[in-house]
Amino acid sequence: MIKVGVLGAKGRMGTQVSSAVEAADDLTLAAAVDVGDDRDALAGCDVVVDFTHPSAVLDNLRWCIDHDLSCAVGTSGFDEARLGQVRGGLAGPRLAPASAPARTPARTPAHTPARTPASLRDGRDVRVLIAPNFSVGAVLMMHFASQAARFFESAEVVELHHAGKADAPSGTALRTASLIAAAREAAGLGASPDVTTTEVPGARGATVDDVHVHAVRLAGLVAHQEVLLGGHGETLTIRHDSLDRASFMPGVLLAVRSLASLPPGLTVGIESLLGLA
């Protein structure tokens, strides 16, 4: 049995993850931690799943790595700068345990000074998987978009989420834009044509690696994304819709079961677990 701990266990996603783990025959929910709970409850877990908040996730990762706990992270907000912090932390020096309050929050920043995580070079066997999206369909959408991007002159991303989402653009949209940009660069394509000279600020969305990304926040939505590709006399739209948070659970469970097979250190995305990378 794989012993699983969940950070953010009372949140929308954390509740789903906890239920999915409890329903699996080969997994056991060893700890369910939320705001105000002591993270020491996670000690002894084989895998910790983090679905908390962009403001809390880095501190949670520092704590877990310091305690030799491998993690699967679905919390959003990981751009290249934040991923760089995780990579740097995994390669940093091992520190002696520091004093901390008896109770530390799981979904809000801790009030203790940030510590550098323990080093894998000290013999630790820690794995961190950060997935912009755990939905298999969303991962395929990103994969197809990166394949198609080199064939079209223009590419833009529109992501649509529920009104309670904390960050914009979504981690999925940021990852998609980066993949599209890499494919276009490899094909020798420049920025998409755009002769806009006058605009209301923000009308063209954010620019991520020369790709325009537009974020919609609307009550009633869950998680949706369109990749719009345009060429000479044709367009291609690749769209994915998560209609229920249950759509993320197959990917989460795949990550929990497969984490031990990944190389130590940081893995971004579940593509390799699906045979796509």
C-alpha positions as CSV (number, residue, x, y, z in Angstrom):
1,M,0.0,0.0,0.0
2,I,1.2,3.5,-0.9
3,K,0.7,5.9,2.1
4,V,-0.6,9.2,0.8
5,G,-0.7,12.5,2.6
6,V,-2.8,15.4,1.2
7,L,-2.1,19.1,1.8
8,G,-5.1,21.3,1.3
9,A,-7.3,18.4,2.2
10,K,-10.4,20.5,2.8
11,G,-10.2,22.5,-0.4
12,R,-12.2,21.7,-3.6
13,M,-9.4,19.7,-5.1
14,G,-8.0,18.3,-1.9
15,T,-11.4,16.8,-1.0
16,Q,-11.5,15.1,-4.4
17,V,-8.0,13.8,-4.0
18,S,-8.7,12.4,-0.5
19,S,-11.8,10.6,-1.8
20,A,-10.0,9.2,-4.8
21,V,-7.2,7.9,-2.6
22,E,-9.6,6.3,-0.1
23,A,-11.4,4.5,-3.0
24,A,-8.2,3.0,-4.4
25,D,-7.4,-0.5,-3.3
26,D,-3.6,0.1,-3.5
27,L,-3.5,3.4,-1.7
28,T,-4.2,4.6,1.9
29,L,-5.0,8.1,3.1
30,A,-2.4,8.4,5.8
31,A,-2.8,12.1,6.5
32,A,-5.2,14.9,5.6
33,V,-3.7,18.3,6.4
34,D,-5.3,21.8,5.9
35,V,-5.0,25.3,7.3
36,G,-3.8,25.3,10.9
37,D,-2.9,21.6,11.0
38,D,0.5,20.3,12.0
39,R,2.4,19.1,9.0
40,D,4.2,16.6,11.2
41,A,1.1,14.4,10.5
42,L,2.6,13.8,7.0
43,A,5.7,12.0,8.5
44,G,5.9,8.5,7.2
45,C,3.9,9.1,4.0
46,D,5.3,7.7,0.8
47,V,3.8,10.6,-1.3
48,V,2.4,14.0,-0.4
49,V,-0.1,15.6,-2.8
50,D,-0.3,19.4,-2.6
51,F,-3.4,21.2,-3.8
52,T,-3.2,24.3,-1.7
53,H,-2.6,27.9,-2.8
54,P,0.2,29.7,-4.8
55,S,1.1,31.7,-1.7
56,A,1.6,28.5,0.4
57,V,2.9,25.9,-2.0
58,L,6.6,26.8,-2.0
59,D,6.8,26.7,1.8
60,N,5.0,23.4,1.8
61,L,7.6,22.1,-0.7
62,R,10.5,23.3,1.4
63,W,9.0,21.5,4.5
64,C,8.4,18.3,2.6
65,I,11.8,18.1,1.0
66,D,13.4,18.9,4.3
67,H,11.6,15.9,5.7
68,D,12.5,13.6,2.8
69,L,8.9,13.5,1.5
70,S,8.3,13.1,-2.3
71,C,5.5,15.3,-3.6
72,A,3.0,15.5,-6.5
73,V,1.9,19.1,-6.8
74,G,-1.2,20.4,-8.6
75,T,-1.2,23.8,-7.1
76,S,-1.1,26.5,-9.8
77,G,1.2,29.5,-10.2
78,F,4.4,27.8,-11.3
79,D,6.2,30.0,-13.9
80,E,9.8,29.4,-14.9
81,A,11.0,31.6,-12.0
82,R,9.2,29.5,-9.4
83,L,10.3,26.3,-11.0
84,G,13.8,27.6,-10.8
85,Q,13.4,28.2,-7.1
86,V,12.4,24.5,-6.7
87,R,15.3,23.3,-8.7
88,G,17.7,25.5,-6.7
89,G,16.2,24.3,-3.5
90,L,16.6,20.6,-4.4
91,A,20.2,21.2,-5.2
92,G,20.9,23.4,-2.1
93,P,22.8,22.5,1.1
94,R,21.2,20.3,3.7
95,L,20.2,22.3,6.8
96,A,19.8,21.2,10.4
97,P,16.1,21.3,11.5
98,A,15.0,24.8,12.4
99,S,12.6,25.7,15.2
100,A,9.0,26.2,14.0
101,P,5.7,26.9,15.7
102,A,3.8,23.9,16.9
103,R,1.1,24.4,14.2
104,T,2.0,25.6,10.7
105,P,-0.6,26.4,8.0
106,A,-1.0,24.1,5.0
107,R,-2.7,26.7,2.7
108,T,-1.3,30.0,3.9
109,P,2.4,31.1,4.1
110,A,4.2,30.0,7.2
111,H,5.4,32.6,9.7
112,T,8.9,31.2,10.0
113,P,11.8,32.3,7.8
114,A,12.1,30.4,4.5
115,R,14.7,27.6,4.6
116,T,16.5,26.0,1.8
117,P,15.4,22.4,1.2
118,A,17.6,19.5,2.0
119,S,20.0,18.4,-0.8
120,L,19.6,15.3,-2.9
121,R,23.4,15.2,-3.0
122,D,23.3,14.2,0.7
123,G,21.8,10.9,-0.2
124,R,18.2,11.9,-0.1
125,D,15.8,10.2,-2.6
126,V,13.3,13.0,-3.0
127,R,11.1,13.4,-6.1
128,V,9.0,16.4,-6.9
129,L,6.4,16.3,-9.7
130,I,4.8,19.6,-10.5
131,A,2.0,19.2,-13.0
132,P,0.4,22.3,-14.7
133,N,-2.6,20.0,-15.2
134,F,-3.4,16.4,-14.1
135,S,-6.2,15.9,-16.6
136,V,-5.2,13.4,-19.3
137,G,-7.2,15.4,-21.9
138,A,-5.6,18.7,-21.0
139,V,-2.1,17.1,-21.3
140,L,-3.0,15.7,-24.7
141,M,-4.4,19.2,-25.7
142,M,-1.0,20.7,-24.8
143,H,0.9,17.9,-26.6
144,F,-1.3,18.4,-29.8
145,A,-0.8,22.2,-29.6
146,S,3.0,21.9,-29.5
147,Q,2.9,19.5,-32.5
148,A,0.6,21.8,-34.6
149,A,2.2,25.2,-33.7
150,R,5.0,24.9,-36.2
151,F,2.6,24.6,-39.1
152,F,0.7,27.9,-38.5
153,E,1.5,31.6,-38.7
154,S,-0.4,32.6,-35.7
155,A,-1.1,31.1,-32.3
156,E,-3.0,32.4,-29.2
157,V,-4.3,30.8,-26.0
158,V,-7.6,31.4,-24.3
159,E,-8.1,29.9,-20.9
160,L,-11.4,30.0,-19.0
161,H,-11.8,29.1,-15.3
162,H,-14.2,29.5,-12.4
163,A,-14.3,32.9,-10.6
164,G,-12.6,31.5,-7.5
165,K,-9.3,30.8,-9.2
166,A,-6.5,32.8,-7.6
167,D,-4.0,33.2,-10.4
168,A,-4.1,34.3,-14.0
169,P,-3.1,33.1,-16.5
170,S,-3.5,29.5,-15.4
171,G,-0.5,27.2,-15.0
172,T,-1.8,25.2,-17.9
173,A,-2.0,28.3,-20.1
174,L,1.6,29.3,-19.2
175,R,2.8,25.8,-20.0
176,T,0.9,25.7,-23.3
177,A,2.4,29.0,-24.3
178,S,5.9,27.9,-23.5
179,L,5.4,24.7,-25.5
180,I,4.0,26.6,-28.5
181,A,6.8,29.1,-28.4
182,A,9.5,26.3,-28.3
183,A,7.9,24.6,-31.2
184,R,7.7,27.8,-33.2
185,E,11.3,28.7,-32.4
186,A,12.5,25.2,-33.5
187,A,10.6,25.7,-36.8
188,G,12.2,29.1,-37.3
189,L,9.0,31.1,-36.9
190,G,8.9,34.5,-35.3
191,A,6.2,36.2,-33.3
192,S,2.7,35.9,-34.7
193,P,1.7,38.8,-37.0
194,D,0.0,41.7,-35.1
195,V,-0.1,45.3,-36.3
196,T,-2.2,46.6,-33.3
197,T,-1.1,50.2,-32.6
198,T,-3.9,51.3,-30.3
199,E,-5.5,49.2,-27.6
200,V,-7.1,49.4,-24.2
201,P,-4.5,48.0,-21.7
202,G,-4.9,44.3,-21.5
203,A,-7.1,44.0,-24.5
204,R,-4.5,41.7,-26.2
205,G,-4.1,39.7,-23.0
206,A,-0.7,38.8,-21.5
207,T,2.3,37.9,-23.6
208,V,4.0,34.7,-22.6
209,D,7.1,33.8,-24.7
210,D,5.7,35.9,-27.5
211,V,2.3,34.1,-27.4
212,H,-0.8,36.0,-26.4
213,V,-2.7,34.4,-23.5
214,H,-6.2,35.5,-22.5
215,A,-7.8,34.6,-19.1
216,V,-11.5,34.5,-18.5
217,R,-12.9,34.2,-15.0
218,L,-16.6,33.3,-14.9
219,A,-19.0,31.8,-12.4
220,G,-20.2,28.4,-13.5
221,L,-17.0,27.3,-15.3
222,V,-14.5,24.7,-14.0
223,A,-11.4,24.6,-16.2
224,H,-11.3,25.1,-20.0
225,Q,-8.8,26.1,-22.6
226,E,-8.6,26.8,-26.3
227,V,-5.5,27.0,-28.5
228,L,-6.2,29.0,-31.6
229,L,-3.9,28.5,-34.6
230,G,-4.2,30.4,-37.8
231,G,-2.7,30.1,-41.2
232,H,-3.4,30.9,-44.9
233,G,-7.2,30.5,-45.3
234,E,-7.6,28.1,-42.4
235,T,-7.7,28.0,-38.6
236,L,-7.4,25.1,-36.2
237,T,-8.9,25.2,-32.7
238,I,-7.8,22.7,-30.0
239,R,-10.1,22.8,-27.0
240,H,-10.3,20.9,-23.7
241,D,-13.0,21.1,-21.1
242,S,-12.9,19.8,-17.6
243,L,-16.6,19.7,-16.6
244,D,-15.9,18.2,-13.2
245,R,-12.9,18.1,-10.9
246,A,-13.1,14.3,-11.0
247,S,-11.5,14.7,-14.4
248,F,-8.1,15.4,-12.7
249,M,-8.2,12.3,-10.5
250,P,-6.9,9.6,-13.0
251,G,-3.8,11.8,-13.5
252,V,-3.3,12.4,-9.8
253,L,-3.5,8.7,-9.0
254,L,-1.1,7.9,-11.9
255,A,1.4,10.4,-10.4
256,V,1.0,8.9,-6.9
257,R,1.6,5.4,-8.2
258,S,4.4,6.4,-10.5
259,L,6.4,8.9,-8.5
260,A,8.9,6.4,-7.1
261,S,9.8,5.4,-10.7
262,L,10.8,9.0,-11.7
263,P,14.4,10.2,-11.3
264,P,15.2,12.1,-8.1
265,G,14.7,15.8,-8.4
266,L,12.1,17.9,-10.3
267,T,9.8,16.6,-13.0
268,V,7.4,19.0,-14.7
269,G,4.2,17.5,-16.1
270,I,2.8,14.0,-16.4
271,E,3.7,13.6,-20.1
272,S,6.5,11.1,-19.3
273,L,4.0,9.0,-17.3
274,L,1.7,8.9,-20.3
275,G,4.5,8.0,-22.8
276,L,4.3,11.4,-24.5
277,A,7.9,12.5,-23.6
